[in-house]
Amino acid sequence: MKKRIIAGVLSVVVAAGLLAGCGSKNDKSTDDAAEPELKTIKVAASATPHAEILEEAKGLLAEKGWDLKVTIFNDYVQPNEVVESGDFHANYFQHIPYMNSFNEEKGTHLVDAGGIHYEPFGIYPGTKQNLKDLAKGDVIAVPNDTTNEARALLLLQDNGVITLKDDVGLEATVNDIKENPYGVKIEELEAAQVSRVVKEVAFVVLNGNYALEAGFSVKNDAVAYEKSDSEAAKTYVNIIAVKEGNEQNEGIKALVEVLKSDKIKQFINDKYDGAVISYEE
């Protein structure tokens, strides 16, 4: 009887070992989960313009032997979490400062695999049409959050409206204005409110998405906008983000190559009318 019990126990142990062995071939460990095989490229993205651009890229990637699967997320947290966990190979929704901040706060290990596009700030006419017509007391409305205000001020500086203190860069505020030759007043407003005062101020400075919502065309309406070689464009370029160590995976390299191709650049140019601009390194 004891021999039968022992034999039965041994059978269970052996069977469990066999099952575990089979599982080890099919189930990835926590470390391996960060590097799934790229027969299919799974990318997490925000809806506009990122998912739209990726949809356009599907056919080009198929020609290279890759099946691109795009899942839209409506927040800025989950797309990073699913890449960190290995459930997705990459995401496309964020710029480098946000990714770095997320890594620091959440302990994730995300890196930049390639810069794809940026959404330029533009200076749009209000009661005046030309920056040269600015006069003392004229008001220019800008966003009041730290990042967007700095971009607006740098754009005004690039176009000779103001001069900022040295080295303030993308942390500039109105307190950093060193010279104001036109004597203009900078009015700080919540970003979504800036376009609503366009009829009340000389000029407004808007991000691409708010410009589109207000009916502005970057190419046709902006008196000036961020260029691809500007400090802001280089800093706030929207990237393909992956988990550290996966930057050189063949699928990721193919994805970035396609997104930086002339065909995708033309698509972006035609569809977004300057509100989204391909990034040139």
MOGIDA-V91844 format. One record per backbone hydrogen bond with DSSP energy under -0.5 kcal/mol. CO is the residue of the C=O (numbers start at 0). NH is the residue of the N-H. E is the energy in kcal/mol with one decimal. If there is no record, write none. Layout:
co = (CO:CO)
nh = (NH:NH)
e = (E:E)
This chain:
co = (0:1:2:3:4:5:6:7:8:9:10:11:12:13:14:15:16:17:18:19:20:21:21:22:28:30:31:32:36:38:39:40:40:41:41:42:43:44:45:46:48:49:50:51:52:53:54:56:57:58:59:60:60:61:65:66:66:67:68:70:76:76:77:78:79:80:81:81:81:89:90:91:93:94:95:96:97:98:99:100:101:102:108:110:113:115:116:117:117:120:121:121:122:122:123:127:129:130:134:137:138:138:139:140:141:144:145:146:147:148:149:150:151:152:153:154:155:155:156:160:162:162:164:167:168:172:173:175:175:178:179:182:184:184:185:186:186:188:189:189:190:192:193:194:196:196:200:201:201:202:203:203:205:206:207:208:209:210:211:215:216:216:217:220:223:226:229:230:231:234:234:236:237:237:238:238:239:239:240:241:242:245:248:249:250:251:252:253:254:255:257:260:261:262:263:264:265:266:267:268:271:272:275:276:278)
nh = (4:5:6:7:8:9:10:11:12:13:14:15:16:17:18:19:20:21:22:23:24:24:25:26:32:33:34:35:39:66:41:42:68:88:89:70:91:72:50:51:52:53:54:55:56:57:57:60:61:62:63:63:65:64:67:40:68:69:42:44:79:80:81:82:83:84:85:86:87:43:240:45:238:98:99:100:101:102:103:104:105:106:243:241:239:278:237:119:276:225:123:205:222:223:203:125:132:133:137:184:201:202:186:204:188:148:149:150:151:152:153:154:155:156:157:158:160:161:159:181:177:178:167:170:171:175:176:164:177:162:182:136:139:186:187:141:188:143:192:193:193:195:196:197:199:200:126:125:127:140:123:205:121:210:211:212:213:215:214:217:220:221:221:124:122:229:233:234:235:95:96:95:115:116:92:240:112:113:90:110:245:248:252:253:254:255:256:257:258:259:260:264:265:266:267:268:269:270:271:272:274:218:273:117:280)
e = (-2.1:-2.7:-2.5:-2.5:-2.4:-2.6:-2.1:-1.9:-2.4:-2.7:-2.5:-2.7:-2.4:-2.3:-2.6:-2.6:-2.3:-2.3:-2.6:-1.9:-0.7:-0.9:-1.1:-3.5:-2.2:-1.1:-2.4:-0.5:-0.6:-1.1:-0.7:-0.6:-3.2:-1.6:-1.6:-2.4:-2.4:-2.7:-2.0:-1.1:-2.4:-2.3:-2.4:-1.5:-1.3:-0.9:-0.7:-2.2:-2.3:-1.6:-0.6:-0.9:-2.4:-1.6:-0.8:-2.2:-0.6:-0.5:-2.8:-2.5:-0.9:-1.9:-2.7:-0.7:-2.3:-2.2:-0.5:-1.0:-2.1:-2.2:-2.4:-1.2:-2.5:-2.1:-2.9:-2.1:-2.6:-2.7:-2.2:-2.3:-3.2:-2.0:-3.4:-2.2:-2.4:-2.5:-4.0:-0.7:-2.8:-2.2:-0.6:-2.4:-2.9:-0.9:-2.3:-0.8:-1.9:-1.5:-2.3:-3.2:-1.8:-1.3:-2.6:-2.2:-2.6:-2.9:-2.0:-1.9:-2.2:-2.6:-2.5:-2.0:-2.1:-2.3:-2.6:-1.0:-2.5:-0.6:-2.1:-0.7:-2.9:-2.0:-1.2:-1.9:-1.5:-2.2:-1.4:-2.4:-0.6:-2.4:-1.6:-2.7:-2.7:-0.7:-0.6:-2.8:-0.5:-1.8:-2.3:-0.8:-0.9:-1.0:-1.6:-1.1:-2.3:-1.0:-2.3:-2.7:-1.4:-2.2:-3.4:-0.5:-2.6:-2.2:-2.2:-2.1:-1.6:-2.9:-1.5:-0.5:-3.3:-1.0:-0.8:-0.6:-2.9:-1.9:-2.2:-1.8:-3.3:-0.5:-0.6:-0.6:-3.0:-1.2:-0.6:-0.7:-3.2:-0.6:-1.9:-3.0:-2.3:-1.5:-2.5:-2.3:-2.3:-2.5:-2.2:-2.3:-2.4:-1.4:-1.7:-2.3:-2.2:-1.9:-2.7:-2.3:-2.6:-2.7:-2.2:-0.8:-2.6:-1.4:-0.5:-2.5:-0.6)
